[in-house]
Amino acid sequence: MYKVKITAIRQTVYQDLMAKYENPIEHTCDIKIGQQWVSENGKLPEGMCPSAWGAMREFVEELSRGGGNFFDGWMQNPKSALISCNDGFRPMSFYIQTIE
């Protein structure tokens, strides 16, 4: 099995959607741009947001098994994927890649 590195690379915030649809909340995402985790054996890394993990889990598991080339050439690096969490108001994008 391969290790898979997960890097938080960008967060988008949709203030207009938050104002229109979201109830005010005090606590949101704790993830910081540049933060990294390593998944071993396709497992949830310690400290990774469970909601974000839900969006990327199948890709990480496939990469950990040596797979890749998602959607027939979607990524320049076939052993990687760019996945966003499912927060519709402030999605975080993650670059996931197989490492040795």
FINU-889289 format. One record per residue: z, x, y of N, C-alpha, C, CB in turn; residue number from 1. Coordinates in steps of 0.05 Angstrom, whole numbers. Glycine has a CB too. Example, Ala and Ser with C-alpha at 12.3 -4.5 7.8 and 13.67 -1.06 7.14 Angstrom:
@n.w=156 n.u=264 n.v=-114 ca.w=156 ca.u=246 ca.v=-90 c.w=156 c.u=264 c.v=-66 cb.w=181 cb.u=226 cb.v=-89 num=1
@n.w=142 n.u=257 n.v=-45 ca.w=143 ca.u=273 ca.v=-21 c.w=157 c.u=258 c.v=1 cb.w=114 cb.u=282 cb.v=-12 num=2
//
This chain:
@n.w=0 n.u=17 n.v=-24 ca.w=0 ca.u=0 ca.v=0 c.w=0 c.u=18 c.v=25 cb.w=25 cb.u=-19 cb.v=0 num=1
@n.w=-13 n.u=8 n.v=45 ca.w=-15 ca.u=23 ca.v=71 c.w=6 c.u=12 c.v=90 cb.w=-43 cb.u=21 cb.v=82 num=2
@n.w=14 n.u=29 n.v=109 ca.w=31 ca.u=20 ca.v=131 c.w=12 c.u=9 c.v=152 cb.w=48 cb.u=44 cb.v=142 num=3
@n.w=22 n.u=-10 n.v=167 ca.w=6 ca.u=-22 ca.v=189 c.w=23 c.u=-21 c.v=215 cb.w=-1 cb.u=-52 cb.v=182 num=4
@n.w=11 n.u=-8 n.v=235 ca.w=23 ca.u=-6 ca.v=261 c.w=15 c.u=-30 c.v=278 cb.w=16 cb.u=21 cb.v=275 num=5
@n.w=35 n.u=-41 n.v=291 ca.w=31 ca.u=-64 ca.v=309 c.w=39 c.u=-56 c.v=337 cb.w=48 cb.u=-89 cb.v=299 num=6
@n.w=21 n.u=-59 n.v=356 ca.w=27 ca.u=-51 ca.v=384 c.w=22 c.u=-75 c.v=403 cb.w=9 cb.u=-27 cb.v=392 num=7
@n.w=42 n.u=-81 n.v=419 ca.w=39 ca.u=-101 ca.v=440 c.w=22 c.u=-90 c.v=462 cb.w=67 cb.u=-112 cb.v=450 num=8
@n.w=-1 n.u=-101 n.v=468 ca.w=-19 ca.u=-89 ca.v=488 c.w=-23 c.u=-105 c.v=513 cb.w=-45 cb.u=-84 cb.v=475 num=9
@n.w=-19 n.u=-131 n.v=513 ca.w=-23 ca.u=-147 ca.v=537 c.w=-10 c.u=-174 c.v=535 cb.w=-53 cb.u=-150 cb.v=543 num=10
@n.w=0 n.u=-183 n.v=557 ca.w=11 ca.u=-211 ca.v=558 c.w=-2 c.u=-225 c.v=581 cb.w=42 cb.u=-211 cb.v=561 num=11
@n.w=-11 n.u=-249 n.v=576 ca.w=-23 ca.u=-266 ca.v=596 c.w=-3 c.u=-289 c.v=602 cb.w=-51 cb.u=-277 cb.v=588 num=12
@n.w=0 n.u=-296 n.v=627 ca.w=18 ca.u=-317 ca.v=635 c.w=3 c.u=-339 c.v=650 cb.w=42 cb.u=-307 cb.v=652 num=13
@n.w=4 n.u=-363 n.v=640 ca.w=-11 ca.u=-385 ca.v=652 c.w=9 c.u=-402 c.v=668 cb.w=-25 cb.u=-402 cb.v=630 num=14
@n.w=13 n.u=-394 n.v=693 ca.w=32 ca.u=-408 ca.v=710 c.w=25 c.u=-438 c.v=714 cb.w=34 cb.u=-395 cb.v=737 num=15
@n.w=-1 n.u=-443 n.v=716 ca.w=-10 ca.u=-471 ca.v=721 c.w=-3 c.u=-489 c.v=697 cb.w=-40 cb.u=-472 cb.v=726 num=16
@n.w=-6 n.u=-479 n.v=673 ca.w=1 ca.u=-494 ca.v=649 c.w=31 c.u=-497 c.v=646 cb.w=-11 cb.u=-481 cb.v=624 num=17
@n.w=45 n.u=-476 n.v=653 ca.w=75 ca.u=-478 ca.v=652 c.w=85 c.u=-499 c.v=671 cb.w=87 cb.u=-450 cb.v=659 num=18
@n.w=74 n.u=-500 n.v=696 ca.w=82 ca.u=-519 ca.v=716 c.w=76 c.u=-548 c.v=707 cb.w=69 cb.u=-513 cb.v=743 num=19
@n.w=53 n.u=-551 n.v=694 ca.w=44 ca.u=-578 ca.v=686 c.w=58 c.u=-588 c.v=661 cb.w=15 cb.u=-578 cb.v=683 num=20
@n.w=63 n.u=-570 n.v=641 ca.w=71 ca.u=-580 ca.v=615 c.w=98 c.u=-570 c.v=604 cb.w=51 cb.u=-573 cb.v=595 num=21
@n.w=108 n.u=-547 n.v=614 ca.w=131 ca.u=-535 ca.v=601 c.w=157 c.u=-544 c.v=615 cb.w=129 cb.u=-505 cb.v=602 num=22
@n.w=177 n.u=-550 n.v=599 ca.w=204 ca.u=-555 ca.v=610 c.w=215 c.u=-528 c.v=618 cb.w=222 cb.u=-569 cb.v=590 num=23
@n.w=230 n.u=-527 n.v=640 ca.w=242 ca.u=-501 ca.v=648 c.w=259 c.u=-489 c.v=626 cb.w=258 cb.u=-504 cb.v=674 num=24
@n.w=256 n.u=-463 n.v=620 ca.w=272 ca.u=-450 ca.v=600 c.w=282 c.u=-424 c.v=612 cb.w=256 cb.u=-445 cb.v=574 num=25
@n.w=304 n.u=-415 n.v=602 ca.w=316 ca.u=-390 ca.v=613 c.w=307 c.u=-365 c.v=597 cb.w=346 cb.u=-391 cb.v=612 num=26
@n.w=302 n.u=-368 n.v=571 ca.w=296 ca.u=-345 ca.v=555 c.w=268 c.u=-348 c.v=544 cb.w=316 cb.u=-342 cb.v=532 num=27
@n.w=251 n.u=-327 n.v=548 ca.w=224 ca.u=-327 ca.v=537 c.w=221 c.u=-301 c.v=521 cb.w=202 cb.u=-329 cb.v=559 num=28
@n.w=198 n.u=-291 n.v=518 ca.w=191 ca.u=-268 ca.v=502 c.w=206 c.u=-243 c.v=511 cb.w=161 cb.u=-264 cb.v=502 num=29
@n.w=217 n.u=-229 n.v=491 ca.w=231 ca.u=-203 ca.v=496 c.w=213 c.u=-179 c.v=492 cb.w=255 cb.u=-201 cb.v=479 num=30
@n.w=189 n.u=-183 n.v=482 ca.w=171 ca.u=-161 ca.v=475 c.w=160 c.u=-149 c.v=501 cb.w=148 cb.u=-171 cb.v=457 num=31
@n.w=158 n.u=-122 n.v=501 ca.w=148 ca.u=-107 ca.v=524 c.w=121 c.u=-95 c.v=516 cb.w=168 cb.u=-85 cb.v=532 num=32
@n.w=103 n.u=-93 n.v=536 ca.w=77 ca.u=-80 ca.v=532 c.w=83 c.u=-51 c.v=523 cb.w=60 cb.u=-80 cb.v=558 num=33
@n.w=68 n.u=-43 n.v=502 ca.w=71 ca.u=-16 ca.v=491 c.w=91 c.u=-14 c.v=468 cb.w=79 cb.u=3 cb.v=513 num=34
@n.w=107 n.u=-35 n.v=464 ca.w=126 ca.u=-35 ca.v=442 c.w=111 c.u=-34 c.v=416 cb.w=144 cb.u=-60 cb.v=444 num=35
@n.w=122 n.u=-19 n.v=396 ca.w=108 ca.u=-16 ca.v=371 c.w=128 c.u=-21 c.v=348 cb.w=96 cb.u=12 cb.v=368 num=36
@n.w=116 n.u=-30 n.v=325 ca.w=130 ca.u=-34 ca.v=300 c.w=112 c.u=-23 c.v=278 cb.w=137 cb.u=-64 cb.v=296 num=37
@n.w=124 n.u=-17 n.v=255 ca.w=109 ca.u=-10 ca.v=232 c.w=117 c.u=-29 c.v=209 cb.w=113 cb.u=20 cb.v=224 num=38
@n.w=97 n.u=-42 n.v=198 ca.w=101 ca.u=-59 ca.v=175 c.w=96 c.u=-42 c.v=150 cb.w=82 cb.u=-84 cb.v=176 num=39
@n.w=115 n.u=-43 n.v=131 ca.w=112 ca.u=-30 ca.v=106 c.w=110 c.u=-51 c.v=84 cb.w=136 cb.u=-11 cb.v=100 num=40
@n.w=91 n.u=-47 n.v=66 ca.w=86 ca.u=-67 ca.v=45 c.w=80 c.u=-95 c.v=55 cb.w=110 cb.u=-68 cb.v=26 num=41
@n.w=68 n.u=-96 n.v=79 ca.w=60 ca.u=-122 ca.v=90 c.w=83 c.u=-140 c.v=98 cb.w=44 cb.u=-137 cb.v=70 num=42
@n.w=106 n.u=-128 n.v=102 ca.w=131 ca.u=-143 ca.v=109 c.w=136 c.u=-144 c.v=139 cb.w=155 cb.u=-132 cb.v=94 num=43
@n.w=151 n.u=-165 n.v=147 ca.w=159 ca.u=-168 ca.v=175 c.w=176 c.u=-144 c.v=183 cb.w=176 cb.u=-194 cb.v=178 num=44
@n.w=167 n.u=-130 n.v=204 ca.w=183 ca.u=-107 ca.v=214 c.w=208 c.u=-117 c.v=229 cb.w=166 cb.u=-89 cb.v=232 num=45
@n.w=229 n.u=-101 n.v=227 ca.w=253 ca.u=-108 ca.v=242 c.w=248 c.u=-109 c.v=272 cb.w=275 cb.u=-87 cb.v=236 num=46
@n.w=258 n.u=-130 n.v=284 ca.w=255 ca.u=-133 ca.v=313 c.w=229 c.u=-148 c.v=322 cb.w=256 cb.u=-107 cb.v=326 num=47
@n.w=212 n.u=-154 n.v=304 ca.w=187 ca.u=-168 ca.v=311 c.w=193 c.u=-198 c.v=314 cb.w=165 cb.u=-164 cb.v=288 num=48
@n.w=181 n.u=-209 n.v=334 ca.w=184 ca.u=-238 ca.v=340 c.w=173 c.u=-254 c.v=316 cb.w=169 cb.u=-246 cb.v=366 num=49
@n.w=189 n.u=-272 n.v=304 ca.w=180 ca.u=-288 ca.v=281 c.w=156 c.u=-305 c.v=288 cb.w=202 cb.u=-305 cb.v=272 num=50
@n.w=154 n.u=-315 n.v=312 ca.w=131 ca.u=-331 ca.v=319 c.w=106 c.u=-315 c.v=321 cb.w=136 cb.u=-345 cb.v=346 num=51
@n.w=107 n.u=-291 n.v=333 ca.w=84 ca.u=-273 ca.v=334 c.w=76 c.u=-265 c.v=305 cb.w=90 cb.u=-248 cb.v=351 num=52
@n.w=96 n.u=-259 n.v=289 ca.w=91 ca.u=-251 ca.v=261 c.w=75 c.u=-273 c.v=246 cb.w=118 cb.u=-245 cb.v=246 num=53
@n.w=82 n.u=-298 n.v=252 ca.w=68 ca.u=-320 ca.v=239 c.w=38 c.u=-320 c.v=245 cb.w=80 cb.u=-346 cb.v=248 num=54
@n.w=31 n.u=-311 n.v=269 ca.w=3 ca.u=-310 ca.v=277 c.w=-12 c.u=-286 c.v=264 cb.w=0 cb.u=-308 cb.v=307 num=55
@n.w=2 n.u=-265 n.v=258 ca.w=-11 ca.u=-240 ca.v=249 c.w=-6 c.u=-234 c.v=220 cb.w=-3 cb.u=-217 cb.v=265 num=56
@n.w=12 n.u=-247 n.v=207 ca.w=21 ca.u=-240 ca.v=180 c.w=-1 c.u=-236 c.v=160 cb.w=40 cb.u=-261 cb.v=170 num=57
@n.w=-20 n.u=-255 n.v=159 ca.w=-42 ca.u=-252 ca.v=139 c.w=-59 c.u=-228 c.v=144 cb.w=-59 cb.u=-278 cb.v=139 num=58
@n.w=-64 n.u=-221 n.v=169 ca.w=-80 ca.u=-198 ca.v=176 c.w=-65 c.u=-172 c.v=168 cb.w=-86 cb.u=-197 cb.v=206 num=59
@n.w=-39 n.u=-171 n.v=174 ca.w=-23 ca.u=-148 ca.v=167 c.w=-22 c.u=-144 c.v=136 cb.w=6 cb.u=-150 cb.v=178 num=60
@n.w=-18 n.u=-166 n.v=122 ca.w=-17 ca.u=-165 ca.v=93 c.w=-43 c.u=-154 c.v=82 cb.w=-11 cb.u=-192 cb.v=81 num=61
@n.w=-65 n.u=-164 n.v=92 ca.w=-92 ca.u=-155 ca.v=83 c.w=-96 c.u=-126 c.v=89 cb.w=-114 cb.u=-172 cb.v=96 num=62
@n.w=-90 n.u=-117 n.v=113 ca.w=-92 ca.u=-88 ca.v=120 c.w=-74 c.u=-71 c.v=102 cb.w=-85 cb.u=-84 cb.v=149 num=63
@n.w=-50 n.u=-81 n.v=96 ca.w=-32 ca.u=-65 ca.v=80 c.w=-43 c.u=-61 c.v=52 cb.w=-4 cb.u=-79 cb.v=79 num=64
@n.w=-60 n.u=-79 n.v=43 ca.w=-72 ca.u=-77 ca.v=16 c.w=-98 c.u=-61 c.v=17 cb.w=-78 cb.u=-105 cb.v=5 num=65
@n.w=-105 n.u=-50 n.v=40 ca.w=-129 ca.u=-34 ca.v=42 c.w=-154 c.u=-50 c.v=51 cb.w=-135 cb.u=-21 cb.v=17 num=66
@n.w=-150 n.u=-75 n.v=57 ca.w=-172 ca.u=-92 ca.v=66 c.w=-178 c.u=-88 c.v=96 cb.w=-166 cb.u=-121 cb.v=61 num=67
@n.w=-195 n.u=-105 n.v=106 ca.w=-202 ca.u=-103 ca.v=134 c.w=-230 c.u=-115 c.v=138 cb.w=-202 cb.u=-74 cb.v=144 num=68
@n.w=-244 n.u=-105 n.v=157 ca.w=-271 ca.u=-115 ca.v=164 c.w=-271 c.u=-145 c.v=167 cb.w=-291 cb.u=-106 cb.v=143 num=69
@n.w=-252 n.u=-155 n.v=183 ca.w=-249 ca.u=-184 ca.v=187 c.w=-273 c.u=-195 c.v=201 cb.w=-224 cb.u=-190 cb.v=202 num=70
@n.w=-282 n.u=-218 n.v=193 ca.w=-304 ca.u=-232 ca.v=206 c.w=-329 c.u=-215 c.v=209 cb.w=-296 cb.u=-242 cb.v=234 num=71
@n.w=-335 n.u=-199 n.v=188 ca.w=-360 ca.u=-184 ca.v=186 c.w=-366 c.u=-166 c.v=210 cb.w=-383 cb.u=-202 cb.v=181 num=72
@n.w=-347 n.u=-149 n.v=217 ca.w=-353 ca.u=-129 ca.v=238 c.w=-342 c.u=-137 c.v=265 cb.w=-382 cb.u=-125 cb.v=240 num=73
@n.w=-322 n.u=-154 n.v=266 ca.w=-310 ca.u=-163 ca.v=291 c.w=-298 c.u=-139 c.v=307 cb.w=-288 cb.u=-183 cb.v=285 num=74
@n.w=-285 n.u=-121 n.v=294 ca.w=-271 ca.u=-99 ca.v=308 c.w=-287 c.u=-73 c.v=304 cb.w=-243 cb.u=-95 cb.v=297 num=75
@n.w=-286 n.u=-56 n.v=325 ca.w=-299 ca.u=-29 ca.v=323 c.w=-287 c.u=-13 c.v=300 cb.w=-296 cb.u=-14 cb.v=350 num=76
@n.w=-260 n.u=-15 n.v=298 ca.w=-246 ca.u=-2 ca.v=275 c.w=-243 c.u=-24 c.v=254 cb.w=-218 cb.u=10 cb.v=284 num=77
@n.w=-257 n.u=-22 n.v=232 ca.w=-255 ca.u=-43 ca.v=212 c.w=-227 c.u=-46 c.v=199 cb.w=-275 cb.u=-39 cb.v=190 num=78
@n.w=-210 n.u=-27 n.v=202 ca.w=-183 ca.u=-28 ca.v=191 c.w=-163 c.u=-36 c.v=213 cb.w=-175 cb.u=0 cb.v=179 num=79
@n.w=-171 n.u=-55 n.v=230 ca.w=-155 ca.u=-65 ca.v=252 c.w=-161 c.u=-94 c.v=259 cb.w=-158 cb.u=-47 cb.v=277 num=80
@n.w=-144 n.u=-105 n.v=276 ca.w=-149 ca.u=-132 ca.v=286 c.w=-134 c.u=-135 c.v=313 cb.w=-140 cb.u=-154 cb.v=266 num=81
@n.w=-143 n.u=-153 n.v=330 ca.w=-129 ca.u=-159 ca.v=354 c.w=-121 c.u=-189 c.v=352 cb.w=-148 cb.u=-154 cb.v=380 num=82
@n.w=-95 n.u=-193 n.v=352 ca.w=-84 ca.u=-219 ca.v=347 c.w=-64 c.u=-227 c.v=370 cb.w=-69 cb.u=-220 cb.v=320 num=83
@n.w=-65 n.u=-252 n.v=378 ca.w=-46 ca.u=-261 ca.v=398 c.w=-26 c.u=-280 c.v=386 cb.w=-61 cb.u=-275 cb.v=422 num=84
@n.w=-2 n.u=-280 n.v=396 ca.w=18 ca.u=-299 ca.v=387 c.w=10 c.u=-327 c.v=395 cb.w=47 cb.u=-292 cb.v=398 num=85
@n.w=24 n.u=-347 n.v=385 ca.w=16 ca.u=-374 ca.v=390 c.w=31 c.u=-388 c.v=413 cb.w=21 cb.u=-390 cb.v=365 num=86
@n.w=42 n.u=-372 n.v=431 ca.w=55 ca.u=-383 ca.v=456 c.w=32 c.u=-391 c.v=475 cb.w=75 cb.u=-363 cb.v=469 num=87
@n.w=27 n.u=-416 n.v=478 ca.w=6 ca.u=-425 ca.v=495 c.w=10 c.u=-420 c.v=525 cb.w=1 cb.u=-453 cb.v=491 num=88
@n.w=34 n.u=-414 n.v=533 ca.w=40 ca.u=-409 ca.v=561 c.w=40 c.u=-380 c.v=569 cb.w=67 cb.u=-421 cb.v=568 num=89
@n.w=48 n.u=-362 n.v=550 ca.w=50 ca.u=-333 ca.v=556 c.w=43 c.u=-317 c.v=531 cb.w=78 cb.u=-326 cb.v=566 num=90
@n.w=19 n.u=-320 n.v=521 ca.w=12 ca.u=-306 ca.v=496 c.w=12 c.u=-276 c.v=499 cb.w=-15 cb.u=-315 cb.v=486 num=91
@n.w=23 n.u=-262 n.v=479 ca.w=23 ca.u=-233 ca.v=477 c.w=1 c.u=-225 c.v=458 cb.w=51 cb.u=-222 cb.v=469 num=92
@n.w=-15 n.u=-205 n.v=465 ca.w=-36 ca.u=-195 ca.v=447 c.w=-26 c.u=-170 c.v=433 cb.w=-62 cb.u=-190 cb.v=462 num=93
@n.w=-32 n.u=-168 n.v=408 ca.w=-23 ca.u=-145 ca.v=391 c.w=-48 c.u=-132 c.v=378 cb.w=-3 cb.u=-154 cb.v=370 num=94
@n.w=-48 n.u=-105 n.v=379 ca.w=-68 ca.u=-90 ca.v=364 c.w=-55 c.u=-81 c.v=338 cb.w=-79 cb.u=-65 cb.v=380 num=95
@n.w=-66 n.u=-89 n.v=316 ca.w=-55 ca.u=-81 ca.v=290 c.w=-75 c.u=-63 c.v=276 cb.w=-48 cb.u=-106 cb.v=273 num=96
@n.w=-65 n.u=-42 n.v=264 ca.w=-83 ca.u=-23 ca.v=251 c.w=-70 c.u=-9 c.v=227 cb.w=-92 cb.u=-2 cb.v=271 num=97
@n.w=-86 n.u=-3 n.v=207 ca.w=-76 ca.u=12 ca.v=184 c.w=-70 c.u=40 c.v=192 cb.w=-97 cb.u=11 cb.v=160 num=98
@n.w=-48 n.u=51 n.v=183 ca.w=-41 ca.u=79 ca.v=187 c.w=-36 c.u=92 c.v=160 cb.w=-17 cb.u=83 cb.v=207 num=99
@n.w=-38 n.u=118 n.v=159 ca.w=-33 ca.u=133 ca.v=134 c.w=-4 c.u=135 c.v=129 cb.w=-46 cb.u=161 cb.v=135 num=100
//
